[in-house]
Amino acid sequence: MPVSLQKRRQKISDLVSRRIIHTQADLERALRDAGIAVTQATISRDIRALGLRKVSAGDGRQRYAIARDQDGVLTHAVRQVKRLTVDVAVSCNLVVLSCLPASAETVGEAVEEVAPKGLLAVFPHGPKVLLVAQDEDCARQIADQIMVMCR
């Protein structure tokens, strides 16, 4: 059964975070073992889209890792939010992100990767992403975080 782009990329992120993956072939095998069949071209696109980087594995070889900046924030996710978010609005415990056309799903995934404290759910739809926070204070903090990312 085919797996959605979002679920496949989430699985890749999980695998890279939990295992040492040296090559695209290693990643393909790990995905296959998880019941996800993909081509090398798809893996290559996913690696680029997720912003994976090669880092030292400590054994003289390289392995894939999620790129992070000096604060530990996922740099690719921050870049996606910055590049694709047009406006941020808050109402009660909700944050509404207005995005460039056809980018709401990408922005939603990027916000989930950054995982702001108090975020309960992410709903991309059309040119908007609805973020549900635990309460109004969390919503304001999440909106502030996203506005900082967008600078």
N, C-alpha and C positions, 0 to 999 in steps of 0.2 A: 504494500500500500504506500503511495507517495506521501511524503512528509512535507508540511508547509515550509516555506523559506524561513520564517521566524523560528519554528521549532528546530529545523536543521541547524541554523546558526547558533541557537541557544545550546544545542548539543555540542557543537564544535567548541564553543566557549567553555562549556563544562569540561570537555575532554582535555583541552589545552591547559585548563586551570588545575586539573587533578592528575594528569599523567604527563610523562615526558614523551612528546611527539616530535621526532626528529625530521620527518619528511612528509610530503603530501601522501606518499604511499602508506606511511604509518597511519596518517589521519584517515585515509580511505578504508584501511582495514578496521580501525577502531569504530568508524561509523557503520561499516558492514556488520561488525559484531553486535552493534546496537540495533540492527535491523533497518539501517538506512543505506540504501544503495545510491551512490552518486558517481559521476564521472570526474576525471581529473580536472577538466575545464571548470566544472561547478565548484570543486574544492578550491581551485585557484581564485575564482571570483569571490567566494566566501571569505577566503583568507584576506583578500584585498579589502572587501567591504567591512570586515570586522577589525581591520587595522592590526592584524597579528604581525609580530616582528620576530626575527630570529635573535635569540640570545644564547649566551654560553650555557651549556648543560652541565658544566663542571667536569666533564670527562674528555675534554678536547673536542667535543662535537657541539653542534648547535641544535637548539630546539625552538619550537614555536612558543610564543608567550603573548599575552594581551598587553599592548603598549599602554604604559601609564606615565603620567608626568611626575614631577617631584613630590606632589601632594598625594600620589596614589590614585588620582582620578583617571578614569579611562579617557585618554586624549582623543581617541577616535570618536567616542560618544559625544564629548564636549564639542568637537569640531562639527559634528552632524547637527547638534542642537543650534549652535551658533550660525551655521550656514543656512539652515532651513526654517528657522523660527522667525516670524515676522512681528508677532505681538504676544504679550502675556497679560491675562486678566484674571482677577480673583473674585470669587463670590462665595461667601460662607466657607464651606470646606472643599470648594472646587477651584481648580486652576484650569483655565482654558488657554491653550496655545494655538495661535493662528499660524499656519505654515504655508510655505510655497506650495503651488499645485502639485498633487500626487506625491507628497512627501510626509504626510501625517503618520503613516505606519513606520517609516524610518525614524522620525522624531520620537515616536512612542517607544520604539525599541531602545533608542539611545537613552531616553530618560530612565527606562527600566534598568539599563546597564549601570547608570550612575547611582540608582536606587536611593533617592533622597529619603532622609528619615521622616517617617510619618506617611509615606506614600502607600495607599491601599490598593489602588487599581489605576490602569491606564486604558483609555478607550479611544483609539484613533478612528476618525470618521470624516470622510471628505477632506476639506482643507484644515480641519481642526483636530486637536487632541484634547480630550477631557481627562484631567487627572483628579482622582478622588483622594483626599487626604483624611487623616484621622479626625482632625478638627480644624477650626478656622485659623488657629495659630500655626499649625503645621502647613496649611495651605499657603499662608503668607510667607513662611520660611522657604517652602519649595519654590514659590514664584520668585522670591529674591534670589535663590540659588540659580534659577534658570536665567534671570535677567543678568546676573554676573557672568554666566557662561556666554551670553549673547553679546557681551561687550567686545 
